Amino acid sequence: MKKNERIFMIMILLGISLMTIVDIVTDTKEGVAWWHVSVEGIVAAISIVGVFYLLRGTFSLKQSLQNEKEVSSKLLEESKMWKEKSKKYLDGLSQSIDEQLTKWELTKSEKEVAFLLLKGFSFKEVGEVRGTAEKTARSQSAVIYSKAGLSNRSQLSAFFLEDLLLPNE
C-alpha cells in the first residue's frame, strides 16, 4: 500500500472511531440499550486497532527501507572497491577478449553484442542498449557463434572463462 493510501485509510478509520465514540456518548445519555452501545464500542475499538496496525506497518516499512538503503550503500561501496582493486585484471581480460573477437573477424557491432552477451544481457536488453530490435540482437549473436565456431551463449562465455579457477590457498 502506498504512503498516500495508508494516510487516507488512517484518516477514514480515525473518523469512524471519533464518530462512533461521539455516538456512544450520545447513546449512553439517551439510555439506549447496552447491547447497542457495546456493538458501537466494538466498532470504535476495531477502527482504532486498524489505525495502530497501519501506523505500525508504516513505521516498519520506513525502518525496512532504511535498512535496505544501508545494505545497498554497502554493496555499492564493496562493488566500487572491487572494481578499483581488479581494474588492471579486468582491463587485461577485456583486451584479451577483444583480441580474440578480432581473430574471429567480428565487426564492431558484433563485438559490442558479444561483450553485452558476455556481461549477461538478454537479447532484449542488448537491443535496448544498442538501439536495435531484439531480433537484430538474436541475428547478430547467431553470426557471432558461427564465426567463432560455437553453438550458443554458454559456449561463448565458457570460451573466455572456463580456465578461471579458484585461487590457490
N, C-alpha and C positions, 0 to 999 in steps of 0.2 A: 504494500500500500504506500502510495506517495505521501510526502510530508503534508501537502495541502489537504489530501483526503483524510489523513489522520486528524488534523486540526478540525476539519469540518465535522467528522464523527464525534470528536470530543465535545465540540460546541453543541451538537444535537443532543448528546447524552446528558450534558450538563443542564441544558434547557429542560429536558424531560425530567431530570431529577428535581430541579427547582420548582417546576410547575406541579409536580406530584407532591412535593413537600408542602407547598402552599395549599394544595387541595386537601392534604391530610389535616393540616392545622384548621382549615375552614370546616372540614367534615367533623372533626372532634368537637368543635364549638357548637355545631348544629345537632350533635347527638346521633350521628349516622352509625349504623351497625358496625360492630367491632370487626367482623369479617371483611367488610368493605375497606375499612381503614387498613387492615392487615394486608390485603391484596395490593393496595396502593403503596404501602410501605415496602412490600417485596419488589414492586416495580421500581421504586426510587432506589432501593439497595442494588438491584441488578444494574441500573443505569450508572450508579456511582462505581460499582465494580468494573463496568465496561470502561469508564473514564480512566481508572487506575491501570487497567490492563493495557489500554492504548498508550498511556503515558510511559508505563514500564517498557513496552515494546519500542517506543520512540527512543528512550534513553539507551536501551540495549542496542538498538540499531546504530545509534551515534557512536557508542563505545566500540562496537564491532567494526564500523567504518574506520574509526581512528586506528584500531589495531591493524587493519588491512593496509592502511596508508603507511604505517610504520614498517610492516613486513615488506611492502612494495618498495619503499625507500631503501631498505637494507639490501633487497635483491638487486635493485638498480645500481647501488654503490658497489656491491660484490661483482656484478657484471662489468661495470666500468673498470674496476681494479683488474679483473681477469683479462679484459681486452688490452689494457695497458701492459700488463705483465707478459702476455703472449703475442703482442703485436708483431715482433720480428719473426716469430714462427708462422703466424697467420699470413704475413706478407710473403714469406718464402713459400708457403703452401699455395697461396693464390698465384704466385708467379709460376710455380711448377705446374699447376693445373692449366694455367693459360698457355704454357709452352706445349703441353700435351694436346690441348684443344687446337692449337695451331698445327701441330703434326697431323691431326685428323682432318686438316683443311676445312675447318668450320669458318663460316662467315662471321662478321662482327655480331650480327643479330643472333646467330646460332650460339655464339659464345655467351651472349647475355642470357639467353634462355637456359643454357647448360648451367651457368652459375646459379641462376634462380632455382633451377631444379635441385641442384646440389644443396642449396640452402633449405630446401623442404617446401618451397612454394607449390601450391596446387596449380593446375593448368589455368584455372580461372584467375588466380592471383597473378600468375605470370602475365596473362593478357592484360589485367588491370594495370600492373606496373609499367608495362611496355606500351600501353595504349592500343592494344590489338584485341582481336577476338580470342576467346578460349580455343576455338577451333584452330586458329593460326598457331597458338602455342603447342597444341597437340601435334599439328602437322610438322612444325619445326623440330619438336622433340623426336619424332619418328625419323627425320632426316639425320639428326644428331646420332641416334642409336645406330642407324645404318652406316654412317661414315665411320663410327667408332668400332663397328663390328659387335655391338652389344644388342640385347633384346629389350631392355626396359630401364626404368629409373633406378631400380635396385642395383642392377649391374653397373650402371654409370657411377653411382655412389660407391659401390664396392671397389670399383677400379681404382679410385683415389684413396679410399680409406681402409681397405682390407688389411694393409700392413701395419696399421696403428695397433700397438699392443699396450697393455698396462705397463707403466714404468716399473723397472726392477726395483725392488725394495732393498 
